Amino acid sequence: MASAFGAEGMVLIDHAARIHPGFRLFTIDTEFLFPETYDLMDRVEKRYGIKIEREFPKLNPAEQEAAHGAALWSHNPDLCCNIRKVEPQKRKLAGLRAWIASIRRDQTSTRAKAKRVEMDPKADIVKINPLVDWTSAQVWDYIRKHDVPTTPCTTEITLASAAPTAPAQCFREKIHAPDAGRISAKTECGLHLPDAPAPLVQLPKPIKYGDI
């Protein structure tokens, strides 16, 4: 299972721990994450008794700046995301037969056609999206019901009724932007692109909101 420790990711982590303790969990550590995110990762390991597998970019921040200039996110966000997220994930998935993601169809237009079970064309392995038909309200109902840990940043984004009014610093983490005044219009880092084909199979028992 992959996670960036947002609300949906934390729901999946909590649910996985209930049905299969000791599950494997990996994350892409961009080295630009908030201290609150690293703190949450520590809490996840302690609460669920697992060790998070961390995958890092080949270039550290200093090496990236030397090779591509300062603040790469501001003048070439696609390259920045490719270096810090897409390429590390590609390396991680190369050793797996399937992976689980926490995307929902209503998050972005590019995810609107996501299937519960589909092929990941980039990695050529199965990709499973258990929460694909959940709403944000259902996600947060689960979090409150089961007292699932989150970061203050995640909570602030959720409480904001629209992205333009959400705290700018909370979006920095997604695009690695150290300057809160420069927030890119980019909504996908590339991990969940391109379009997926028809699903291979349907899960025998999909995760339904009322079941958990």
N, C-alpha and C positions, 0 to 999 in steps of 0.2 A: 504494500500500500504506500502511496505517495501522499505527502502532506506539506502544506505551507503554514499549517496551524491557524487557519482562519476558522470561521464558525462552522462551515460545512465539514472541513477536515477534522475538527474536533468531535463532531457528531459521529463520523465514521470511526475514528479512533476509539471512542467510548463504546460504540456498538461492537466493533471487532473484539475488544477486550472481553465483552460479555459472552461472545459465542466461541472465541478461539484465543484464550490467553497465550501469550508468547508469540503473537503474530509479528511478522516482519514489517517494519515501517522505515521508509527512507525519506529524506528531504534534500533539496538542493540548497546548500548554504551559499548564498551569493556573496557573503562577507560584507553585505550592506544592510543586514537585518537590524531591527531595533533591539535594544537591550531587553525590552519586555518580551520579545519573541524568544530570545535565548533563555530567558527566565521560564517562559512557558514550556519550552522544550525540556528543561530540567524537571519541571513539575510533572510533565507527561511521563518521563522515565520513572520517576518515583511512584507516581500514582498507579501506573499500569504495569510496572515491573518489566519494562522492555528497554532495549538499548537502541536508540535511533541511529540508523545508518546515514551518515552525512556524506554527500557528494559535493566536491568543490570544483570551481572553474580551474582550468589549467593555469590561467594567469591570476596572480593576486592583484589587488587594486593598484599597487604601485607599478607592477609590470604592465598592467593594462594602460595606465596613464602614460607610461614611457613609450608604449607601442602605438597608441591611438589618440593621445592627447587627453587633457583634463576634461572631466565632466562629459564623458562619451555619451551618457544618456541624453544630454541636451542637444547634441548635433547629429547623433546617429543612434537613436534608441533601438532600432532593429538589430544592429551589430552588438550593442551592449547586451540586449536580452539573449542574443545567440551565444555570446561568450559566457555570460554569467548564469544562464538557465538552460537554454536548449541543448547546448553541446554536453554539459555535465549530465543532463538527464538521458541523453542518447547513450552515453557510455554506461550509465547505470542499467538502462533497460536492455542493453545488449546481452546481459547475463541472465535475463528473466524470460519466462514463458508467458506471463500475463502480469498486468498491474491494475490497481484499483485507484480511481480518481474521484474527487469530490465535487465535480462540476454539476451545475443545474442548467436546464434548458433556458430558464428565464433570466439568467445572469447577463448574457450578451447575445446579440443576433447571430454571432458565429457559432454559438452553442445550441441554438434553437432546434437543430435537427439531430442532436446527439442521441445515441441509442443506449439502452441499458447495457447491452453487450455488443461490442463492435471490434473491428480490427483497427489497430493503430498503424496507419500506413507508413509512418516514419520508422517505427521499430519493428514492424511486421510481427507483432505479437497481439494477443487479445487484450483489450482494454475494457474494464468494467466500471460503470458509472451508477452505483446503487441509488444515489440521491437525485438522479436526473430529472424526475418529475416532482420533486419537492418544491415547496415555496419557501421564501425566507422566513415567513411566519412559522411554518412547521419546524424549520431548523431551530429557531429560537425557542419554540415551545419545548422541544426535546432538551435543549441546553438547560432551560430552567427546571424541567421535570427531573432531570438526572444530575443537576448541579455540576455540569461539565465545565471545566476551567477554560477561560479565554483570556485574551489580553485586553487591557483598557482600550487600545486602539481599535480592536475588532468591535467592541461594544459601541464606541463612538461612531464608527461608520454605520452600524446598523441603526442607531438612534437618529441619524441624519436622514431626513425624508428624501433628499436628492443629492446626487454626487457633488454638484457645484457648491452645496452648502456644507458638505462634510468637512471635518478638520483636514486641512491640506497635508499636515505632517503624517497623517495616517495613510496617505496614498504614496508617500515617498518610498515605502518599503517595496511596493509592487514594481516600481520602475527604477529603483536604486537612486533616486534623485536626492542629493544632499541639500539642494536648495528648495525649500518649501514653496517658493514663489514661482517655480517653474515646473508645472505639472503637465506632462504630455497628454495629448488626446488619445494616446495609444491605450487600448483596453485589453489586448491580448499580447502576452509575451512570446507566444509561439509554441508553448508546450502542448496546446490542445488544437492546433491547426495541422493540416488542412481539413476539408470536409471528410467525414467518415462514410464508408459504404454501408450497405444494409447490415443489420445485426446478424451475427452467426447463429445465435440461439437466444432464447429468452430464459432468464433465470427461473428455476423451478418455483421459487417463492421469493418474489421481489420484496424489498424492504418497503412496507406500507406504513404510512404515517400513524395510523391507529393501532398498529401491532406492537409498537415499542414505546 
